[in-house]
Amino acid sequence: MPTIKANTPQPPPKDHSSERERRTPKTWSKGHKTACIAANREQVVSVDPARLPPDAACKGYEDVVVQDVVFHTDNGLFHKEKFYSPAQHTTSLASLPQGYSGQFGPGIKSLALVWFVSYRGGFPPDNVAQIPPKPLSIQHNDAKGSAT
């Protein structure tokens, strides 16, 4: 037969050295999100002097961080080694690196897949910013061919 022990009250908490510091309220201030964004380039944007009144004086600059993504081409020319065996009348040709097949690399293949899935088979319109986001669902087929 199990024995049941009575609940014993917990001893009062001890006053640790950091207890007073933990209980004192601290003023909260939101940090700037641009503080952790590194600028890749800096550019001075000038005001058109024709728009200014004659007594206007320059008072410095106002910094604005703008985030953007730049896509650039990465066209590679692969020099594939080619060997010929006169005795066997065969030619051996080196293979392209992993991920490359045909004339398109893995980057453009994945971009085409994302566009196909995101835009339901079409390419994005001229103004991509006006596209409402669509949920992305990708089904994976296991070795038996059933979707999961």
ZIBEL-V927937 format. One record per residue. N is the residue number from 1. RES is the residue in three letters. SS is DSSP state (H for helix, E for strand, - for the rest). PSI is psi in whole degrees, 0 to 359 (NA if undefined). D_LAST is the distance of its C-alpha to the last C-alpha in whole Angstrom. Layout:
# ZIBEL-V927937
n->(N:N)
res->(RES:RES)
ss->(SS:SS)
psi->(PSI:PSI)
d_last->(D_LAST:D_LAST)
This chain:
# ZIBEL-V927937
n->(1:2:3:4:5:6:7:8:9:10:11:12:13:14:15:16:17:18:19:20:21:22:23:24:25:26:27:28:29:30:31:32:33:34:35:36:37:38:39:40:41:42:43:44:45:46:47:48:49:50:51:52:53:54:55:56:57:58:59:60:61:62:63:64:65:66:67:68:69:70:71:72:73:74:75:76:77:78:79:80:81:82:83:84:85:86:87:88:89:90:91:92:93:94:95:96:97:98:99:100:101:102:103:104:105:106:107:108:109:110:111:112:113:114:115:116:117:118:119:120:121:122:123:124:125:126:127:128:129:130:131:132:133:134:135:136:137:138:139:140:141:142:143:144:145:146:147:148)
res->(MET:PRO:THR:ILE:LYS:ALA:ASN:THR:PRO:GLN:PRO:PRO:PRO:LYS:ASP:HIS:SER:SER:GLU:ARG:GLU:ARG:ARG:THR:PRO:LYS:THR:TRP:SER:LYS:GLY:HIS:LYS:THR:ALA:CYS:ILE:ALA:ALA:ASN:ARG:GLU:GLN:VAL:VAL:SER:VAL:ASP:PRO:ALA:ARG:LEU:PRO:PRO:ASP:ALA:ALA:CYS:LYS:GLY:TYR:GLU:ASP:VAL:VAL:VAL:GLN:ASP:VAL:VAL:PHE:HIS:THR:ASP:ASN:GLY:LEU:PHE:HIS:LYS:GLU:LYS:PHE:TYR:SER:PRO:ALA:GLN:HIS:THR:THR:SER:LEU:ALA:SER:LEU:PRO:GLN:GLY:TYR:SER:GLY:GLN:PHE:GLY:PRO:GLY:ILE:LYS:SER:LEU:ALA:LEU:VAL:TRP:PHE:VAL:SER:TYR:ARG:GLY:GLY:PHE:PRO:PRO:ASP:ASN:VAL:ALA:GLN:ILE:PRO:PRO:LYS:PRO:LEU:SER:ILE:GLN:HIS:ASN:ASP:ALA:LYS:GLY:SER:ALA:THR)
ss->(-:-:-:-:-:-:-:-:-:-:-:-:-:-:-:-:-:-:H:H:H:H:H:-:-:-:-:-:-:-:-:-:H:H:H:H:-:-:-:-:-:-:-:-:-:-:-:-:H:H:H:-:-:-:-:-:-:-:-:-:-:-:-:-:-:-:-:-:-:-:-:-:-:-:-:-:-:-:-:-:-:E:E:E:E:-:-:-:-:E:E:E:E:-:-:-:-:-:-:-:E:-:-:E:-:H:H:H:H:H:H:H:H:H:H:H:H:H:-:-:-:-:-:-:-:-:-:H:H:H:-:-:-:-:-:-:-:-:-:-:E:-:-:-:-:-:E:-)
psi->(128:148:136:125:146:148:127:137:147:144:153:145:144:152:106:163:330:2:317:321:324:327:345:131:142:146:137:138:136:133:158:130:340:353:329:3:118:134:132:335:160:145:134:127:121:153:140:119:335:337:349:146:159:333:11:138:141:130:21:209:153:118:136:126:125:128:137:166:138:126:135:159:153:71:119:141:110:127:96:126:143:126:146:134:108:330:320:353:44:152:133:130:135:150:156:157:164:134:342:133:144:222:17:137:176:331:314:331:317:325:318:322:316:315:318:314:318:322:20:48:346:171:155:149:178:320:92:332:339:4:125:140:141:142:141:119:125:129:138:137:132:186:335:349:3:140:143:NA)
d_last->(51:49:51:50:51:52:50:52:53:51:54:54:53:55:55:54:55:52:52:54:53:49:51:53:51:50:50:46:46:43:43:43:39:41:43:40:39:41:43:42:45:48:50:53:53:56:58:60:63:64:62:64:67:70:71:67:66:63:62:59:56:53:50:46:43:41:37:36:34:35:33:36:35:35:36:37:39:38:41:40:42:43:45:47:49:52:52:49:49:45:44:41:39:37:34:32:31:27:25:28:28:30:32:29:28:25:26:26:23:21:23:23:19:20:22:20:17:20:22:20:22:25:27:28:32:35:35:31:32:32:29:27:24:21:17:15:11:9:6:6:6:7:11:11:9:7:4:0)
